[in-house]
């Protein structure tokens, strides 16, 4: 998992076999900590800890444990794997590797503040990496060989991690559906409203193609430089998602060619049957637009745009090299 380098470290907090160095973020279900193990102080990890207020809520505990189970099953360079799962007096936790960098939400916000756009080729290359990771998840099988039928259901720029190493990784399968959870699924609407699929909003059955719609919304935002589904209220946003009446990204960014417009709009089709059948098919459609973009281009952009965080990371790496 990744985040900008935290500010000055406080005194480490013991937590089971870990030392919590700094809280990176807190959300509606969990808080995220940068951590190490005392025996390996240079190997950073991320500890995701279920909020204490939810520790006795069976529904949230189930979501948390299922996220860990899915993350431990999937093995792909574009998905941050879960390394550990447990329960301490402070509550349930899971641990995964720390990947220095930022997320796509932060990068797009940075560019928006400066009235700049992500290069089209780089946006498409990032889309390819995400689609390939999703395809692995969608086709994943459990230890018994049975299909998992994983659907992320909460794909958004905040869940797409961009590493200083040029890697793109998908995280946060906290509301993902899978075969072992299907019988427990209710009608509760979870996920970030502006990136849900129309079938999620309409309360219809959801399969892998819901993730393709969400990725289409992310791609549209990356290309157009503004969030696709916006509104004065959550209800207004959900209605816009439900109707899926979308203008092409070229309406905001003339650098987007018509053929790429068609790819993005196909992913954003209101009806799942009109979208690509698999994430791998969407990756194939995006690949011709990636130009010379790749991990080097992403790494260079992040180094330039997040100078302070990149410098801190270099200092950390240099400290480790001197030991």
C-alpha positions in Angstrom: 0.0 0.0 0.0 1.2 3.5 -0.6 0.8 7.1 0.6 2.8 10.2 0.6 5.6 10.0 3.2 4.2 11.0 6.6 5.4 13.9 8.6 7.9 13.7 11.4 7.7 10.4 13.2 6.3 10.2 16.7 7.2 7.7 19.3 6.3 4.2 17.9 3.2 2.6 19.3 3.4 -1.1 20.1 0.7 -3.1 18.5 1.0 -6.9 18.6 4.2 -7.8 16.7 4.3 -4.4 15.0 5.4 -0.8 15.9 3.0 1.8 14.5 5.0 4.7 13.3 2.4 7.2 11.9 -1.2 7.2 11.0 -1.5 7.7 7.3 -5.3 7.9 6.9 -8.6 7.1 8.5 -11.8 6.2 6.8 -15.3 5.1 7.6 -14.3 1.5 8.5 -10.6 1.5 9.3 -7.5 3.5 10.0 -4.2 3.1 8.1 -0.8 3.1 9.9 2.8 3.0 8.6 4.4 0.3 10.6 7.5 -1.9 11.0 8.4 -5.1 12.9 11.1 -4.5 15.6 13.3 -7.3 14.1 13.1 -5.6 10.6 13.0 -1.8 11.2 13.8 -0.9 7.6 11.0 -3.0 6.1 7.9 -0.8 6.2 4.4 -2.2 6.2 0.9 -0.8 6.3 -1.3 -1.9 9.1 -5.0 -1.4 8.4 -6.9 -1.5 11.7 -10.7 -1.8 12.0 -12.0 1.2 13.9 -12.7 0.3 17.6 -16.2 1.6 17.3 -16.9 -1.1 14.7 -15.1 -4.0 16.5 -18.3 -5.5 17.8 -20.4 -4.9 14.6 -20.6 -8.3 12.9 -21.4 -6.8 9.5 -18.2 -4.6 9.5 -16.1 -7.4 11.0 -17.2 -9.7 8.1 -16.4 -7.0 5.5 -13.0 -6.6 7.0 -12.2 -10.3 7.2 -13.5 -10.9 3.7 -11.2 -8.2 2.4 -8.2 -9.9 4.0 -9.3 -13.3 2.6 -9.6 -11.9 -0.9 -6.3 -10.0 -0.6 -4.5 -13.1 0.6 -5.8 -15.2 -2.3 -5.0 -12.9 -5.2 -1.4 -13.0 -6.5 -0.7 -10.2 -9.1 1.8 -7.4 -9.3 -1.0 -4.9 -9.7 -2.7 -6.0 -6.4 -1.2 -5.3 -3.0 -1.3 -8.6 -1.2 -2.4 -9.1 2.4 0.6 -10.4 4.4 -1.0 -10.9 7.8 -4.4 -10.9 9.5 -5.1 -11.0 13.2 -6.8 -9.6 16.3 -5.2 -7.6 19.0 -6.7 -5.8 22.1 -6.9 -2.8 19.7 -9.1 -4.7 17.3 -8.9 -6.7 14.0 -6.0 -5.8 11.7 -4.4 -6.8 8.4 -1.0 -5.9 7.2 0.4 -5.4 3.7 3.6 -4.1 2.1 4.1 -0.3 2.0 4.6 1.1 -1.5 6.0 4.7 -1.4 4.1 7.0 -3.7 0.6 8.5 -3.9 -2.8 7.6 -5.3 -4.5 8.6 -8.5 -7.0 10.9 -6.7 -4.1 12.9 -5.2 -2.3 13.1 -8.6 -5.5 14.3 -10.4 -6.2 16.8 -7.7 -2.7 18.1 -8.0 -3.0 18.6 -11.8 -6.5 20.1 -11.4 -5.2 22.8 -9.1 -2.7 23.8 -11.7 -5.2 23.5 -14.6 -3.2 20.7 -16.2 -4.2 17.3 -17.5 -2.7 13.9 -17.3 -1.1 13.0 -20.6 -3.5 10.9 -22.6 -1.0 8.1 -23.2 -0.1 7.9 -19.5 -3.8 7.9 -18.5 -4.4 5.0 -20.9 -1.4 3.1 -19.7 -2.6 3.4 -16.1 -6.0 2.1 -17.3 -4.4 -0.9 -18.9 -2.5 -1.8 -15.6 -5.7 -1.5 -13.6 -7.7 -3.5 -16.1 -5.1 -6.3 -16.0 -5.2 -6.4 -12.2 -9.0 -6.5 -12.2 -9.0 -9.3 -14.8 -6.8 -11.4 -12.5 -9.2 -10.7 -9.6 -12.3 -11.5 -11.8 -10.8 -14.8 -12.9 -9.3 -15.7 -9.5 -9.8 -19.1 -8.0 -9.7 -20.2 -4.4 -7.3 -22.8 -2.9 -9.8 -25.5 -3.8 -9.7 -24.4 -7.5 -13.3 -23.0 -7.4 -13.9 -19.6 -9.1 -14.0 -16.8 -6.6 -16.1 -14.5 -8.8 -14.5 -11.4 -7.2 -16.0 -8.1 -8.1 -14.3 -5.1 -6.5 -17.4 -2.8 -6.4 -15.6 0.2 -5.0 -13.1 1.1 -7.7 -12.1 4.8 -7.6 -9.0 7.0 -8.0 -8.4 6.7 -4.2 -8.1 3.0 -4.5 -5.5 3.1 -7.4 -2.0 3.4 -5.9 0.8 5.0 -8.0 4.3 4.1 -6.7 7.5 6.1 -7.1 8.7 2.9 -8.7 6.2 3.4 -11.6 3.9 0.6 -10.5 0.1 0.8 -10.5 -1.7 -1.2 -7.8 -5.4 -1.8 -6.9 -6.3 -1.9 -3.2 -9.3 -1.9 -0.9 -11.4 -4.9 -1.6 -13.4 -4.1 1.5 -16.7 -4.1 -0.2 -15.8 -6.6 -2.9 -18.3 -9.4 -3.5 -17.1 -13.0 -4.0 -18.5 -16.5 -4.1 -18.0 -17.0 -0.3 -19.8 -13.7 0.4 -22.6 -13.9 -2.1 -25.1 -15.5 0.3 -24.6 -12.7 2.8 -25.0 -9.8 0.3 -27.9 -7.5 1.1 -29.2 -4.4 -0.7 -27.0 -1.9 1.2 -25.4 0.5 -1.3 -21.7 0.6 -0.6 -18.9 2.3 -2.4 -18.2 5.8 -3.6 -21.3 7.0 -5.2 -19.7 8.8 -8.2 -18.0 5.6 -9.3 -20.8 3.0 -8.8 -22.3 1.3 -11.8 -25.9 1.9 -12.8 -26.9 -1.7 -11.8 -25.5 -1.1 -8.3 -27.6 2.1 -8.0 -30.7 0.2 -9.4 -30.2 -2.7 -6.9 -29.7 -5.2 -9.7 -27.4 -8.2 -9.7 -23.7 -7.2 -10.1 -20.9 -9.0 -11.9 -17.4 -8.2 -13.1 -18.8 -5.7 -15.7 -19.7 -3.3 -12.9 -16.0 -2.8 -12.3 -15.5 -2.0 -16.0 -18.1 0.8 -15.6 -16.2 2.1 -12.6 -12.9 2.0 -14.4 -14.6 3.8 -17.3 -15.6 6.6 -14.9 -12.0 6.8 -13.6 -10.6 6.9 -17.1 -13.0 9.6 -18.1 -11.9 11.7 -15.1 -8.2 11.1 -15.8 -8.7 12.2 -19.5 -11.2 15.1 -18.9 -9.6 16.4 -15.8 -12.8 16.5 -13.8 -15.0 14.1 -12.0 -17.6 12.5 -14.3 -20.6 12.1 -12.1 -21.1 15.2 -9.9 -24.1 16.9 -8.3 -25.4 19.0 -5.5 -26.4 16.0 -3.4 -25.7 12.2 -3.2 -29.2 11.7 -4.7 -28.4 13.8 -7.7 -25.1 12.0 -8.2 -26.8 8.6 -8.0 -29.4 9.7 -10.5 -26.7 10.7 -13.0 -25.0 7.4 -12.5 -28.3 5.5 -13.0 -29.1 7.2 -16.3 -25.4 7.0 -17.4 -25.9 9.9 -19.8 -22.2 10.7 -20.6 -20.4 13.1 -22.9 -17.1 11.9 -24.4 -13.9 12.9 -22.6 -12.9 14.9 -25.7 -15.6 17.4 -24.9 -13.2 18.6 -22.1 -9.9 17.5 -23.6 -9.5 17.9 -27.4 -6.3 15.7 -27.2 -8.5 12.6 -26.8 -9.0 11.0 -30.2 -12.5 9.8 -31.3 -11.5 6.2 -31.2 -10.5 6.5 -27.5 -13.8 8.3 -26.8 -15.5 5.2 -28.2 -13.5 2.9 -25.9 -14.3 4.9 -22.8 -18.0 5.4 -23.7 -18.4 1.6 -24.3 -17.1 0.9 -20.8 -19.6 3.5 -19.5 -22.6 1.8 -21.2 -25.7 1.8 -19.0 -26.3 -1.9 -19.8 -23.6 -4.4 -18.7 -24.1 -6.4 -21.9 -22.9 -3.4 -24.0 -19.6 -3.1 -22.1 -16.5 -5.3 -22.9 -17.0 -8.8 -21.6 -13.8 -8.9 -19.5 -11.4 -6.4 -18.1 -8.7 -8.0 -20.4 -10.8 -6.9 -23.4 -10.9 -3.3 -22.1 -7.1 -3.5 -21.6 -6.7 -4.6 -25.2 -8.9 -1.7 -26.4 -6.8 0.8 -24.4 -3.4 -0.5 -25.3 -3.1 1.2 -28.8 -3.5 4.6 -27.1 -0.6 4.1 -24.6 2.1 5.4 -26.9 5.5 5.3 -25.2 4.0 5.6 -21.7 5.1 3.2 -19.1 6.5 2.9 -15.6 9.4 5.2 -16.3 7.0 8.0 -17.4 4.8 7.6 -14.4 7.8 7.5 -12.0 9.2 10.7 -13.6 5.9 12.5 -13.3 5.5 11.5 -9.6 9.0 12.5 -8.8 8.3 15.9 -10.4 4.9 16.5 -8.9 5.5 15.2 -5.4 9.0 16.5 -4.9 9.0 16.6 -1.1 7.6 13.1 -0.7 10.0 11.7 -3.3 13.0 13.4 -1.5 11.9 11.9 1.8 11.7 8.5 0.2 15.2 8.9 -1.2 16.5 9.9 2.2 14.9 6.8 3.7 16.4 4.5 1.1 19.8 6.2 1.5 19.6 5.6 5.3 19.0 1.9 4.7 21.8 1.6 2.2 24.3 3.1 4.7 23.4 0.5 7.4 
